[in-house]
């Protein structure tokens, strides 16, 4: 789609043929799976991809909706892609999942600003790493004590042990440093923070697996 946007190509707005005999039983929201089965789709309209992208972008800017998720990249980066295919998010849109519950935590980035001896300020990457490790263990423990409304949620929680650790306060953090949001300097700081976060999360999860045993659907 993004290639079509950049090259000003046409884009077909398609949906399964709702009159298809398999529609009621087999349509699950996965258009790729539907097409791969050779089932019929209806092209409801053909438009310029760029026009669709501009419409989405403008609506996001003015109303914060709709959210956009690139499912191909999402599934490529999903550590459980060998067991599930994600084609939607939870109702609030902050986590993609096949099924399960939102076991989420958030860290305030402004709490990791430290004052140096020369009265300058910097981001405390060492303390950030320490807290990420604790947060991963904390959220993993939540999987063991949470009650869920549906048996399939409980099953998913125990078999996948999905957690989501987020951040808040990125705008305030940049303001504290006097860095303009969206500048090259801001992007470099954000990249360094989230690269460290991702690496620490994965290593912490591995350590938990070593200590407690791997989750049921783990495939090395």
N, C-alpha and C positions, 0 to 999 in steps of 0.2 A: 504493500500500500504506500509506504513512504517513497519508494522508487517512482511509483506512479505520480505521487505528489510533486516530487522534484522534477520529473520529466513532463509534467502537465498532460498525463495520459487519462484516458477514460476509466471509469470505475463502475462496475455493475453492482447494483443493490439487489441482492438475491435472498431468497428464503425458500425453504422446502415447499414443495407442492402439497398443500394441506389436504388435497383430495387423494393423495397417494395412499394405497391400502395399508402401507406400513407406518404411516405418519403417527397415528395415535399410540402405537405400541413401541416404536423405535426412535422417534424424535426425542432427543435428550438435550438439545441446545448446542450440539457439536456439529457445525456445518461441514467441517472437513470429513468427519466420519460418515455423514450422510452422502456426501459427494463420492467418497471412496467406495461406497456400496453400490454406486451407480444409480442411485435414486434421483428422481427428477427435482430440479429446482426451478423456480420462477424468477426471471429477471424483471423486477418491478419497475426499474428505472435505470438509465445509464447517465451518469453525470461526470463532470471533471473531478478527479480525485482531489485536486487543489481546492476546489470550491467546497467540498465536504470538509476538508481539513480546516479551512478558514472559518467555516460555520461552527465547527466544534471548538476551535480555539477561541473564537469571539464569545461563544456562550460560556466557556470555562472562565474566561477573563471577567465577564460581566455578572455571572450568576454562580460560578464555582461548579457548574454542571454542564455537560456530563463528564464523569471521570473517563479516562482512556486507559485501556490495558492492552498491551501487545502480547497476545496469547502465545505466539510462536516463541518469543524470547522468554516469556514467563515459564513455559514448560521446559525449555532448554536449560534454564538455570535452576529448576526445581530439583532438589536433592532426591526426591522420591519419584522422579519421572518414570522410573522403571516399574512402578507399581500403580500409578494413577495418572490421569490426564485432567488438568484443570482448565475449565472453560468459563469460569465465573468467579466472582468474589463473594464474600459474605454480604449480607444486606447493607452493611455500612461501608463496604468497598475498600477497607484498609488491608485485607488479607485475602489472597487467593487460596481456595481449597476445594477439594473434591467433596469432602464431607468432614464434619467435626465441629469443634468449638473454637472460639477466639481466645486463646490464652495469651494475653498481651500485657506487656509492661513498657514503661517509657522512662527515659532518663533526661533530666534537665541539663542541657549542655552548659548553661551559664554557671552551674555549680562547679565546673572544672576550670574556671578562670583563676589563675594564681598570680599573686603579686611578686615580682622578682626583687632582688636586693637593690637594683638600680631604679626602683619605682616604676618599672615598665610592667606590662601584663602579658601573659602568655597562656596557651592552652596546656593543661597538665595531662599529657598523654599517659604518663605512668599511672596516675590515679584513675584515669578513665579506663585503662585496661583492667585495673583491679576491680572496679565496680562492674564492668561488663561480665567478668567471670562470676561474680556473686549473683548478678541478675540472671544469668543463664541457669545457675543451680536453683535459684529461687523459683523461676518459672517452670523448670522441670519438676520440682517438687509439687507445684500446683496441680500438675497432671495426676498426681496420686491422691489428692484430697478433694478434688472438685466433684460435685455431683452434676449430672447432665440430665436433660429432660427426655432424651431418647436413647435407646440401647445402642443404636448405630453410632451415636456420638461417643458413648463410653468406649465402644470397641475401637473406634478411630483414635481416640485419645490414648489408649493403652498401646495400640499397635504401631502408631506413628509418632506419638509424643511430640506433636508439632507445637512450637512456641513462636512468639513474635516479640522481639525486643526492638523498641523504637526510640527515637529521640524527639525532644521538643526544645524550643528556644533557639533555633539556628539564627533567626533574624535578630534576636536580642544579643546573641553571642557576637555577631558581626558588628552590631552597633557599639558594643562595649570595646571592641578593638578599633573602631573607627574605619571599618572596611565596608565599602559599598556592596550591597547585595547584587550578585550577578557579575561582579568584576572578576578579572583573572585571579587576583589575590584571594577573593572569596572562594572561587572554585577550587583553588589549590588547597586551601585549608579544609574545605568540605571533603575533598577527595582523600586527604590524609586521615581525617577523622573516621570516615566510613570504611576505608581500606583496613585500618587497624581494627575497627569494630568487627568487620566480617571475619578477619583472620582469627581474632580472639574468640569469637563465637564458635567457629568450627573446631578450634583446638580445645576449647572448654567442653564442647559436646563430646569430643573424642575421649577426653579425660573422664567424663561422666560415664561413658560407655565402658571404659576400662575398669572403673570403680564399681559400677552397679550392674554391668551387663548391658549389651546392646538391646535396642528396642526390637520388637518382634519382626518387623518387616525390613530390618537392616540388611543391606546387601553390600558387602565390602567392595 
